[in-house]
């Protein structure tokens, strides 16, 4: 994890928020490469689960909502963690994390129920701590104008259920998909950006006929897991965790997490929950509006059940970085810079990599090479995420691109001036081939093409 943290900061993937002021715990800024990688991940998700499915539509609901939404959903009463405080040093922790040994090996914590800050074992009684951030709508800061930053995107999809269903003429089963910011005032943070206070969620509320919910639960569990595998995450680093009945959320009939084997242990990447008809009934009762579905053919009316697959964008990004990280012994370039030092290669999925093609003139201070390289760069830039680099020896430039996961490097040399061709190098195989400049966009596109983007998802 320390290596990933160092790489992320050094190469512009992730920075701590407000770092020049000392930083803010559990808040992270995504730098140029991190922002590009996140956008690619979100684009892949939207393409897979909205564009390639004929019964899922997208929504972008607001972060701030009517305060009664959170009363009806149960968040004000139930969206809590148990908080305990060390009586010796006044540090605060989630009770379940202290009990399960989450802090063992950190600071003074040698075993469960030991404060990692001071090593003491005397804690206050556990009390409920609501995780929502409170704010105010309007100019007056009183209870009548209080609301919350959303802790999840789901409620916007529930309250807009009828509007979406009627405006888009959707028939059951259908889903509403959304990617958006969420906020949770986490008691316990850490493990880089695994647990943050501001993060993005990608989730679907999939509305089904009661009695068909078990079938659709299995469908979405398999589809969610397949998405991670298609992104290139190793199968041995994924597992399913079935929540026991006694630990289910108040709305859930069944919940299964997809977990990843992080350096700190198994951690949740995603969850699939059967929320039954709880949310629609709660909002119908609180708002006085009917939230039912009527079958146009049978005229049957019912409140749909909801299957909710949800995933954290940042957690997926962290898993992808960890899974792609490799240290290769010896030089990966056939240059005079050959070294026995290990080199870092980030073997990201070609569509998730923040830079798809890097363009180099073979030598700096050669105007004719720079002009040709610029011409090639501007041609590729129309269709691909590109980076131009002319600083340092060619082997060093290759290694910089390997370290950020760039799938292809294009080198313009003196032969390029004569033959109008370039060297195209593959990150994973290190194979180098000569390609005509006129055919270069086609070759790059062919190399980047993948089933993740090409194949209509089979239902």
KETOR-487869 format. One record per residue: residue in three letters; x, y, z of N, C-alpha, C in turn. Coordinates in steps of 0.2 Angstrom, whole numbers, plus 5000, padded with zeros to 4 digits. Each point is the difference from the previous one (the first is absolute). Example, Ala and Ser with C-alpha at 12.3 -4.5 7.8 and 13.67 -1.06 7.14 Angstrom:
residues 2
Ala506649725039499650065000500450065000;Ser499850054996500450065001499650055003;
***
This chain:
residues 459
Unk500449945000499650065000500450065000;Unk500650005004500450065000500350014993;Unk500249954996500250014993499550034996;Unk499449985000499450034996499950075002;Unk500050025007500050075002500550044998;Unk500649985000500650044997499950014992;Unk499849954997499950004993499550054998;Unk499449995004499450054998500250075001;Unk500450025005500150075001500550024995;Unk500649964999500550024996499850014993;Unk499549964997499950004993499350044999;Unk499750035005499450044999499349965000;Unk500049945003499349975001499650025006;Unk500350015006499650025006500550045004;Unk499650065003500450045005499550015006;Unk500350015006499650015005499750075000;Unk499350015001499750065000500350055004;Unk500150064998500250065003500749995003;Unk500449964997500749985002500450065003;Unk500050064996500450055002499850035007;Unk499449985003499850025006500049945005;Unk500449954998500149955005499549944998;Unk499650014995499549944998499450005004;Unk499549964998499449995003499949925000;Unk499949975006500049935000499449974996;Unk500149954996499549964996499750054995;Unk500350054998499850034994500650004995;Unk499849994993500649994995499850044994;Unk500550034997499950034993500349954995;Unk499749994995500349964994500350044995;Unk500649994999500450044996499949994993;Unk500450034995499849994993500049924998;Unk500449965002500049934998499449975003;Unk499950015007499549975004499350024997;Unk499950074998499450024998499849964993;Unk500550004996499949964993499849935001;Unk500449975005499849935002499349995002;Unk499850045005499350005002499550014995;Unk500150054996499650014994499949944996;Unk500649964998500049944996499649955003;Unk500149995007499649955004499350015000;Unk499850065001499350025000499749994993;Unk500450024995499749994993499949934998;Unk500549955002499949934999499449985004;Unk499950025006499449985003499350024997;Unk500050064998499450034996499949964994;Unk500549994996499949964994499849935001;Unk500349975005499849935001499249995003;Unk499950055005499349985003499550054998;Unk500150054996499550044997499950004993;Unk500650024996500050004993499849934997;Unk500349955003500049934997499449965003;Unk499650035004499449975003499450044998;Unk499549964998499450034997499450025005;Unk500249985007499550015005500350045006;Unk500550044999500350045005500150074997;Unk499850055004500150074998500350045005;Unk500350054998500550045005499650065003;Unk500250025006499750055004500650045003;Unk499950075001500550045004499650045005;Unk499949975006499650045005500450045004;Unk499750045004500450055004500349975006;Unk500550045002500449985007499550025006;Unk499850064999499550025005499349994999;Unk499649975005499349984998499650035006;Unk499349994999499650025005500149965007;Unk500150035006500249965006499549955001;Unk499450004998499549945002500249944996;Unk500450004995500349954996500449955005;Unk500450035004500449975005499649975006;Unk499550035002499649975005499649944997;Unk499750014994499749944998500449944998;Unk500650014998500549954998500349965006;Unk499950035006500349985006500750025002;Unk500350044996500750025001500150045006;Unk499550045002500150045006500049965006;Unk499649955000499949955006500649954999;Unk500149974994500449945000500750004997;Unk500150064997500750004996500550025005;Unk500249965004500550015006500549955001;Unk500550015003500549955002500150015007;Unk500249955004500250015007500650035001;Unk500150055004500650045001500249985007;Unk500749995001500249995007500650055001;Unk500250025006500550055001500549975005;Unk500750014998500549985005500050055006;Unk499949975006500050055006500650035002;Unk500649974997500650035002500350054995;Unk499949994993500250054995499450034996;Unk499449985002499450034997500049994992;Unk500449954997499949984993499349974999;Unk499750014995499449964998500049954995;Unk499649955000500149944996499349974999;Unk499949974994499449964999500149945005;Unk499449985003500149955005500149934996;Unk499749994995500149934996500750004998;Unk500350054998500750004997500549985006;Unk499850035006500449985006500049935002;Unk499449974999499849935003500349954995;Unk500050024993500249954995500850004999;Unk500350055004500750004999500350044994;Unk499650054997500150034994500750055002;Unk500150015006500650055001500649965003;Unk500049935000500549975002500650014996;Unk500650015002500650024996500150074999;Unk499550045002500050074999500250045006;Unk500550045001500150045006500249955006;Unk499650015005500149955006499649945000;Unk499550004995499549945000500449934999;Unk500149965005500349944999499549944999;Unk499450025002499449955000499350045000;Unk499549964998499350045001499950035006;Unk499650055000499750045006500650035003;Unk500550024996500650045003500050064996;Unk500150065003500050074997500750004996;Unk499950014993500650014996500450065001;Unk499750055004500450065001500450005006;Unk499749975006500450005006500149935003;Unk499649954997500149935003499649995006;Unk499550055002499649985006499449964997;Unk499649975006499549964998499350025003;Unk500050065003499450035003499650044996;Unk499449984997499650044996499450025003;Unk499750054997499350025002499549954997;Unk499450005003499549964997499850024993;Unk499849964995499950014993499450045000;Unk500050054995499450044999499950014993;Unk499450014998499850014992500350074998;Unk500350004994500350064997499750004993;Unk499650054998499750004993500650034995;Unk500049964995500650014995499850064995;Unk499450035000499850054995500350075002;Unk500250034995500250075001499450055000;Unk499950045005499550045000500150074997;Unk499550034997500150074997499350035000;Unk500050064997499450045000499850034993;Unk499350004999499850024994499750075001;Unk500350054997499750075001500550045005;Unk499750065001500550055004499949995008;Unk499549965002500049995007500249935002;Unk500550005005500249935003499649985006;Unk499549974999499649975005499749944998;Unk499749965005499849934998499550004995;Unk499650054999499550004994500350004993;Unk500650035000500450004993500649955000;Unk500049955004500549955000499949954995;Unk500549984997500049944996500749975000;Unk500149954996500749965000500349994993;Unk500650005000500449974994499849934999;Unk499849984994499849934999500649955002;Unk499849955004500549945001500049954995;Unk499650004995499949954995499650044994;Unk500049974994499650024995499449974999;Unk499849955004499449964999499450045000;Unk499950045005499450035002499750054994;Unk500550034997499850044994499649954995;Unk500349944999499749964995499349975002;Unk499949995007499449985003499450064999;Unk500250065002499550055000499850024992;Unk500549994996499850014993499849944996;Unk499849955003499849934997499550014995;Unk499450035002499450014996500250054994;Unk500350055001500250054995500449974995;Unk500549965002500449964995499649954996;Unk499749965004499649944997499550034995;Unk499650055001499550034996500350044994;Unk500550045001500350044995500449964995;Unk500349945002500449964996499649944997;Unk499349995003499649954998500349935001;Unk500349995006500349945002499649955003;Unk500149944998499649945003500449965005;Unk499749985005500349965005500249934996;Unk500749985001500550025004500450064996;Unk500250055004500450054997500450035006;Unk500650044998500450035005500250074999;Unk500150035005500350075000500750005002;Unk500450034996500850005002500250075002;Unk500550005004500250075002500849995003;Unk500450054997500650015004500050075003;Unk500250005006500050075003500450005007;Unk500150065002500450015006499549985006;Unk500349975005499749995007500550025005;Unk499750015006500450035006499849965006;Unk500549985004499949965006500550035005;Unk499850025006500550025005500349945004;Unk500449974997500349935002500450025007;Unk499849955005500450015006500749974999;Unk500149944997500649974999500250014992;Unk500650034999500250004993500749974999;Unk500350004994500649984999500149954994;Unk500549974999500249954995499950044993;Unk500450065000500050044994499350034999;Unk499749994994499350034998499549945000;Unk500249955004499549945000499350035004;Unk500150035005499550035004500050085001;Unk499650034996500150074999499350035003;Unk500050075001499450035002499650034994;Unk500450014995499650024993500349954995;Unk499549974996500149954996499550004994;Unk500149964995499549994995499849935000;Unk499349994999499749935000499749994993;Unk500049944997499749984994499549955002;Unk499350014999499649955002499350004996;Unk499749955000499449994997499449985004;Unk499450035000499449975003499649974995;Unk500049935000499749964995499349985003;Unk499550024997499349995002499749934997;Unk499849965004499749934998499449995003;Unk499649954997499449975003500149965006;Unk499750015005500149965006499949924998;Unk500449965003500149934998500549994995;Unk500250054996500649994995500650035003;Unk500050025006500650045003500649955001;Unk499949945001500649965002500349984993;Unk499750004995500349984993500450064998;Unk499750065001500450064998500650025004;Unk499949985007500650015004500649964998;Unk499949944998500549964997500350034994;Unk499650024996500250034993500550065002;Unk499850045004500450065001500649995004;Unk500049955005500649985003500549974995;Unk499849964995500449974995500350064996;Unk499550054998500250054995500550055003;Unk499950015007500550055003500749975001;Unk500049935002500749975000500349994994;Unk499649994994500349994994500350074997;Unk499750065002500350064999500750015002;Unk500149985007500750015003500549954996;Unk499849944998500449964997500250024993;Unk499550034996500150034994500550065000;Unk500050045006500450055001500849985001;Unk500049935001500749985001500249985007;Unk499650005004500149985007500149935001;Unk500549975003500149935000499449965004;Unk499849954998499549965003500149985007;Unk500749985001500249985007500050065005;Unk499950064998500050055004499350035002;Unk499549964997499350025001499649945004;Unk499650025004499649955004499350035001;Unk499549955002499350035002499949995007;Unk499750045003499950005007499250015001;Unk499749945003499350005001499950035007;Unk499650055001499850035006499549955004;Unk500249995006499549955004499450055001;Unk499449965001499450035001500050055006;Unk500449995005500050045006500450074999;Unk500450004995500450064998499750044994;Unk499449984997499750044995499850075002;Unk500050044995499750075001499349995001;Unk499750055003499250005001499649994994;Unk500250024994499649994994500249944996;Unk500549965002500249954996499849935001;Unk499849964995499849935000500649964999;Unk500550024996500649974999500550054998;Unk500749995002500550044998500649964999;Unk500450014994500649964999500550064998;Unk500650005003500550044998500549974996;Unk500350044995500649974996500650045003;Unk500449965003500650025003500749994996;Unk500450055002500749994997500549995005;Unk500549964998500649995005500550065000;Unk499950055004500450055000500649985005;Unk500550045000500649995004499850005007;Unk499550035002499850005007499549955002;Unk499849964995499549955001499450004995;Unk499649965001499450004995499550065002;Unk499950044995499550065001499550004994;Unk499550035002499450014995500150044994;Unk499949974994500050044994499350024998;Unk499549965001499450014998499549965004;Unk499450024999499449965004499449994995;Unk499749945001499349994996499549995006;Unk499550045000499549995005499350004997;Unk499649955004499350004998499650045005;Unk499850064998499750055004499349995001;Unk499749954997499349995000499650064997;Unk499450015003499650064998500050055006;Unk500550005004500150045006500050074998;Unk500550024996500150074998499450044997;Unk499749964995499450034996499450015005;Unk499949955004499550015005500150055005;Unk500650015002500150055005499950074997;Unk500350014994499950074997499350014998;Unk499649954998499350014999499650025006;Unk500249975005499650015007500250075002;Unk500650025000500250075002499850054996;Unk500049994993499850064995499350004999;Unk499649945001499350004998499949994992;Unk500649984997499949994993500149924998;Unk499649984996500049934998500649984996;Unk500449955002500649984997499949924998;Unk499549994996499849934997500250004993;Unk500049944998500149984993499349974997;Unk499850024994499449964998500249974993;Unk499949935000500249974994499450024994;Unk500350024994499550024995499649954997;Unk500249945000499749944997499549975005;Unk500249985006499649975005499650045005;Unk500250075000499750055004500249995008;Unk500449955001500249995007500450055003;Unk499950025006500450065003500449975006;Unk500650025001500449985005500650055002;Unk500249995006500650045001500649964999;Unk500550024995500549954998500549995006;Unk500349944999500649995004500650034997;Unk500550015004500650044997500749965001;Unk500349984995500749975001500550064999;Unk500550015004500450055000500849985000;Unk500350004994500749994999500350075001;Unk500550005004500450075001500749995001;Unk500450044998500750005000500350075001;Unk500650005004500450065001500550014994;Unk499950064997500550014994500750005003;Unk500150045006500750005002500349945002;Unk499649965004500249935002500249964994;Unk499650004995500249964994500650034997;Unk500150065000500650034997500649985004;Unk500050005007500549975004500249934999;Unk499549964999500149934999500349994993;Unk499850044995500350004993500850015001;Unk500150065003500750025001500449945003;Unk499849975006500349955003500149944996;Unk499549984997500049944996500550014994;Unk500050064997500450014994500850015001;Unk500150015007500750025001500549945000;Unk500550014996500549945000500750035000;Unk500549975003500750025000500349954996;Unk500450024995500349964995500850005001;Unk500349955001500750005001500450014993;Unk500550045000500350014994499750054996;Unk500450024995499750064995499549974995;Unk499550044999499549984995500150034993;Unk500650044999500150034994500749984998;Unk500050004993500749984997500450064998;Unk500250035006500550064999500649995004;Unk500450054999500750005004499950015007;Unk499350025002499950015007499849945004;Unk500149944997499849945004500350005007;Unk499549985004500250005007499749945004;Unk500349985005499749945004499550025005;Unk499850075000499550025005499349984998;Unk499649995004499349984998499750064998;Unk499549994995499650054997499349995001;Unk499650055001499350005002499650004993;Unk499549954999499650004995499350005003;Unk499550044998499350015002499649974994;Unk499849935001499749974994499250015001;Unk499850064999499350025000499749984994;Unk499349985001499649994994500150064995;Unk500149984994500250054995499450064999;Unk499449995002499550055000500050045006;Unk500349975006500050045006500650045001;Unk500549984996500750045001499850074998;Unk500350055004499950074999500350034994;Unk500549974998500450024993500049934996;Unk499750014994500049944995500650004996;Unk500250054998500650014995500550055002;Unk500649985000500550065001500450004994;Unk500250064998500450024994500650035001;Unk500649974998500650025001500450024993;Unk500350065000500650004995500649965003;Unk500449974996500549965002500550045004;Unk500250064997500550045004499750075000;Unk500250035006499850075001500550054996;Unk499750064999500450054996500249984993;Unk499549964997500049994993499450024997;Unk500050064998499350044997499649954996;Unk500449974995499649964995499649945003;Unk500349975006499749945003499450035004;Unk500250065004499450035004499450024996;Unk500150034994499550024995499649944998;Unk500349944998499749944998499649975006;Unk500350005006499749975006499450045002;Unk500050074999499450045002499549994995;Unk500149994994499549984995499749935002;Unk500449955001499749945002499550015007;Unk500350035005499750015006499350044999;Unk500050054996499350034999499549964996;Unk500349964995499549954997499749955005;Unk500449975004499849955005499550035005;Unk500250075002499650035005499350014999;Unk499850004994499350004998499649955002;Unk500349945001499649945002500249965006;Unk500650025003500349965006500350055005;Unk500049985006500350045005500849994999;Unk500350054999500750004998500550055004;Unk500649985000500550045004500650004995;Unk500350065000500650024996500650015005;Unk500549964999500650005004500650004996;Unk500550055001500650004997500650015005;Unk499950005006500550015005500349935002;Unk500750005000500349945002500149954995;Unk500449955001500249954995499449964999;Unk499949974994499449964998499849955005;Unk500549965003499949955005499750025006;Unk500250065002499750035006499350024999;Unk499850034994499450024998499549945000;Unk500249944997499749945000499849985007;Unk500550015005499849975007499550055003;Unk500050064999499650055003499249984997;Unk500049984994499349984998499849945002;Unk500549955001499849935003499750025007;Unk500350045004499950015007499250035001;Unk499850044995499350025000499549964996;Unk500249954997499649954997499850014993;Unk500450044996499950024993500149944996;Unk499449984996500149944996500550004994;Unk500050064997500450004994500450075000;Unk500649984997500550064999500250004993;Unk500050064997500150014993500750045000;Unk500549984996500650034999500150024993;Unk500250074999500250034994500750004999;Unk500349974995500850004999500150034993;Unk500749994999500250034993499749964994;Unk499949945001499649964995499350024999;Unk499750035005499350024999500050064995;Unk500550045000500050054995500049984993;Unk500449944999500149984993499449954998;Unk499749965005499549954998499350025003;Unk500050055003499350025003499749945004;Unk500449975004499849955005500350015007;Unk499849965005500250015007500149945003;Unk500350005006500049945004499550005005;Unk499649955000499449995005500249945005;Unk500050025007500249965005499549985004;Unk499949945002499549975004500250005007;Unk499750025005500250005007500149935003;Unk499549964999500049935003500549954997;Unk500050004993500549964997500650034998;Unk500150065000500650044998500149994993;Unk499649974996500149994993500050074996;Unk500450014996500150064996499949984992;Unk499550044997499949994993500050074997;Unk500249994993500050064996499350014997;Unk499750065001499350014997500050074996;Unk499750004994499950064996499650055004;Unk500250065000499750055004499250014998;Unk499949994993499350004998499649945003;Unk500349955002499649945003500150005007;Unk500350045003500150005007499450015005;Unk499550044998499450015004499649935000;Unk500049974994499749935000500349955004;Unk500750005000500349955004499950015007;Unk500050065002499950025007499349985003;Unk499650024996499349985001499949925001;Unk500349974995499949925000500349985006;Unk500650025002500349985006499650015007;Unk499650065000499750025006499349975000;Unk499749984994499449975000499949945005;Unk499450005004500049945005499249985000;Unk499949945003499349985000499650045005;Unk500450035005499750045005499550064997;Unk500350034994499750054997499649984994;Unk500249944997499749984993499449965001;Unk500049955005499449955001499450035003;Unk499449984997499450025004499949955005;Unk499950035006500049955006499449955000;Unk500149945001499549954999499649995006;Unk499350014999499649995006499749935000;
***
